[in-house]
Amino acid sequence: MRKAKILFRDEEAGVLTQHDDGSFTFSYTELWLKDSNKPGISLSLPKTAEEFHSQYLFPFFYNMLPEGSNKQVVCRLNKIDPSDHFGLLLTSAKYDSIGAVRVLETG
C-alpha cells in the first residue's frame, strides 16, 4: 500500500491511497471538511466525508501525469515503470503542477 498527501494551495486537503490490489481511495482530511471555506479539489471529487473508491487512478489525478516524450523522460530518469501511474504521479506532481494541487508521498 502506498499513500500520498494531497495538497491544495500548499494545505493538506486529503489522502490518496493505492492499495495492494491496485485499487485507489481518496478521502478528505477532517480539518478540510470542517472548514466551510475550503473547496473540493475537483468537480469529480466533491467535498464530502465519504471515501471515494476506484479500480484505477482517479481521472483527476491521471490527468496530472506527463504524456508522450515527457513521460518517457521522467520514467527513464527516475526509473519508473511507465504503467506505474501512482509512482509517476508522486514524482511529477511533487513540486510543480498545473493548478493548485500537489501530491506528496507519505511514510
Contact map, one row per residue, 1 for C-alpha under 8 A:
11100000000000001111000000000000000000000000000000000000000000000000000000000000000000000000000000000000000
11110000000000001110000000000000000000000000000000000000000000000000000000000000000000000000000000000000110
11111000000000111100000000000000000000000000000000000000000000000000000000000000000000000000000000000000111
01111100000000111000000000000000000000000000000000000000000000000000000000000000000000000100000000000011110
00111110000111110000000000000000000000000000000000000000000000000000000000000000000000000000000000000011110
00011111000111110000000000000000000000000000000000000000000000000000000000000000000000000000000000001111000
00001111111111000000000000000000000000000000000000000000000000000000000000000000000000000000000000011111000
00000111111110000000000000000000000000001000000000000000000000000000000000000000000000000000000000011100000
00000011111000000000000000000000000000000000000000000000000000000000000000000000000000000000000000011100000
00000011111100000000000000000000000000000000000000000000000000000000000000000000000000000000000000011100000
00000011111110000000000000000000000000000000000000000000000000000000000000000000000000000000000000000000000
00001111011111000000000000001001000000000000000000000000000000000000000000000000000000000000000000000000000
00001111001111100000000000011001000000001000000000000000000000000000000000000000000000000000000000000000000
00001110000111110000000001111001000000000000000000000000000000000000000000000000000000000000000000000000000
00111100000011111000000001111000000000000000000000000000000000000000000000000000000000000000000000000000000
00111100000001111100000111100000000000000000000000000000000000000000000000000000000000000000000000000000000
11110000000000111110000111000000000000000000000000000000000000000000000000000000000000000000000000000000000
11100000000000011111011110000000000000000000000000000000000000000000000000000000000001000000000000000000000
11000000000000001111111110000000000000000000000000000000000000000000000000000000000000000000000000000000000
10000000000000000111111000000000000000000000000000000000000000000000000000000000000000000000000000000000000
00000000000000000011111000000000000000000000000000000000000000000000000000000000000000000000000000000000000
00000000000000000111111100000000000000000000000000000011000000000000000000000000000000000000000000000000000
00000000000000000111111110000000000000000000000000001111100000000000000000000000000000000000000000000000000
00000000000000011110011111000000000000000000000000001111110000000000000000000000000000000000000000000000000
00000000000000011110001111100000000000000000000000111100000000000000000000000000000000000000000000000000000
00000000000001111000000111110000000000000000000000111000000000000000000000000000000000000000000000000000000
00000000000001110000000011111000000000000000000011110000000000000000000000000000000000000000000000000000000
00000000000011100000000001111101100000000000001110100000000000000000000000000000000000000000000000000000000
00000000000111100000000000111111100000000000000000000000000000000000000000000000000000000000000000000000000
00000000000000000000000000011111110000000000000000000000000000000000000000000000000000000000000000000000000
00000000000000000000000000001111111000000000000000000000000000000000000000000000000000000000000000000000000
00000000000111000000000000011111111001000000000000000000000000000000000000000000000000000000000000000000000
00000000000000000000000000011111111101000000001110000000000000000000000000000000000000000000000000000000000
00000000000000000000000000000111111100000000000000000000000000000000000000000000000000000000000000000000000
00000000000000000000000000000011111111000000000000000000000000000000000000000000000000000000000000000000000
00000000000000000000000000000000111111100000000000000000000000000000000000000000000000000000000000000000000
00000000000000000000000000000000001111100000000000000000000000000000000000000000000000000000000000000000000
00000000000000000000000000000001101111110000000000000000000000000000000000000000000000000000000000000000000
00000000000000000000000000000000000111111000001000000000000000000000000000000000000000000000000000000000000
00000000000000000000000000000000000001111110111000000000000000000000000000000000000000000000000000000000000
00000001000010000000000000000000000000111110111000000000000000000000000000000000000000000000000000001000000
00000000000000000000000000000000000000011111110000000000000100000000000000000000000000000000000000000000000
00000000000000000000000000000000000000011111110000000000000000000000000000000000000000000000000000000000000
00000000000000000000000000000000000000000111110000000000000100000000000000000000000000000000000000000000000
00000000000000000000000000000000000000011111111000010000000000000000000000000000000000000000000000000000000
00000000000000000000000000000000000000011111111100000000000000000000000000000000000000000000000000000000000
00000000000000000000000000010000100000111000111110000000000000000000000000000000000000000000000000000000000
00000000000000000000000000010000100000000000011111100000000000000000000000000000000000000000000000000000000
00000000000000000000000000110000100000000000001111100000000000000000000000000000000000000000000000000000000
00000000000000000000000000100000000000000000000111110000000000000000000000000000000000000000000000000000000
00000000000000000000000011110000000000000000000111111000000000000000000000000000000000000000000000000000000
00000000000000000000000011100000000000000000100001111100000000000000000000000000000000000000000000000000000
00000000000000000000001111000000000000000000000000111110000000000000000000000000000000000000000000000000000
00000000000000000000001110000000000000000000000000011111110000000000000000000000000000000000000000000000000
00000000000000000000011100000000000000000000000000001111100000000000000000000000000000000000000000000000000
00000000000000000000011100000000000000000000000000000111110000000000000000000000000000000000000000000000000
00000000000000000000001100000000000000000000000000000111111011000000000000000000000011000000000000000000000
00000000000000000000000100000000000000000000000000000101111111000000000000000000000000000000000000000000000
00000000000000000000000000000000000000000000000000000000111111100000000000000000000000000000000000000000000
00000000000000000000000000000000000000000101000000000000011111110000000000000000000000000000000000000000000
00000000000000000000000000000000000000000000000000000000111111111000000000000000000000001000000000000000000
00000000000000000000000000000000000000000000000000000000111111111000000000000000000010001000000000000000000
00000000000000000000000000000000000000000000000000000000001111111000000000000000000000000000000000000000000
00000000000000000000000000000000000000000000000000000000000111111100000000000000000000001000100011000000000
00000000000000000000000000000000000000000000000000000000000011111110001000000000000010011001100000000000000
00000000000000000000000000000000000000000000000000000000000000011111011000000000000000000001000000000000000
00000000000000000000000000000000000000000000000000000000000000001111111100000000000000000000000000000000000
00000000000000000000000000000000000000000000000000000000000000000111111100000000000000000000000000000000000
00000000000000000000000000000000000000000000000000000000000000000011111110000000000000000000000000000000000
00000000000000000000000000000000000000000000000000000000000000000111111111000000000000000000000000000000000
00000000000000000000000000000000000000000000000000000000000000001111111111100000010000000000000000000000000
00000000000000000000000000000000000000000000000000000000000000000011111111110000010000000000000000000000000
00000000000000000000000000000000000000000000000000000000000000000000111111111000000000000000000000000000000
00000000000000000000000000000000000000000000000000000000000000000000011111111101000000010001000000000000000
00000000000000000000000000000000000000000000000000000000000000000000001111111111110000010000000000000000000
00000000000000000000000000000000000000000000000000000000000000000000000111111111000000000000000000000000000
00000000000000000000000000000000000000000000000000000000000000000000000011111111000000000000000000000000000
00000000000000000000000000000000000000000000000000000000000000000000000001111111000000000010000000000000000
00000000000000000000000000000000000000000000000000000000000000000000000000111111100000000000000000000000000
00000000000000000000000000000000000000000000000000000000000000000000000001111111110100110000000000000000000
00000000000000000000000000000000000000000000000000000000000000000000000000100011111100000000000000000000000
00000000000000000000000000000000000000000000000000000000000000000000001100100001111110010000000000000000000
00000000000000000000000000000000000000000000000000000000000000000000000000000000111110000000000000000000000
00000000000000000000000000000000000000000000000000000000000000000000000000000001111111110000000000000000000
00000000000000000000000000000000000000000000000000000000100001001000000000000000011111111000000000000000000
00000000000000000100000000000000000000000000000000000000100000000000000000000000000111111100000000000000000
00000000000000000000000000000000000000000000000000000000000000000000000000000001000111111110000000000000000
00000000000000000000000000000000000000000000000000000000000000001000000001100001010111111111000000000000000
00000000000000000000000000000000000000000000000000000000000011011000000000000000000011111111110000000010000
00010000000000000000000000000000000000000000000000000000000000000000000000000000000001111111110000000011100
00000000000000000000000000000000000000000000000000000000000000000000000000000100000000111111110000000000000
00000000000000000000000000000000000000000000000000000000000000001100000001000000000000011111111110000000000
00000000000000000000000000000000000000000000000000000000000000011000000000000000000000001111111110000111000
00000000000000000000000000000000000000000000000000000000000000000000000000000000000000001111111110000111000
00000000000000000000000000000000000000000000000000000000000000000000000000000000000000000001111110000100000
00000000000000000000000000000000000000000000000000000000000000000000000000000000000000000001111111000100000
00000000000000000000000000000000000000000000000000000000000000010000000000000000000000000001111111111100000
00000000000000000000000000000000000000000000000000000000000000010000000000000000000000000000000111111000000
00000000000000000000000000000000000000000000000000000000000000000000000000000000000000000000000011111000000
00000011110000000000000000000000000000000000000000000000000000000000000000000000000000000000000011111100000
00000111110000000000000000000000000000001000000000000000000000000000000000000000000000000000000011111110000
00000111110000000000000000000000000000000000000000000000000000000000000000000000000000000000111110011111000
00011110000000000000000000000000000000000000000000000000000000000000000000000000000000001100110000001111100
00011110000000000000000000000000000000000000000000000000000000000000000000000000000000000100110000000111110
01111000000000000000000000000000000000000000000000000000000000000000000000000000000000000100000000000011111
01111000000000000000000000000000000000000000000000000000000000000000000000000000000000000000000000000001111
00100000000000000000000000000000000000000000000000000000000000000000000000000000000000000000000000000000111
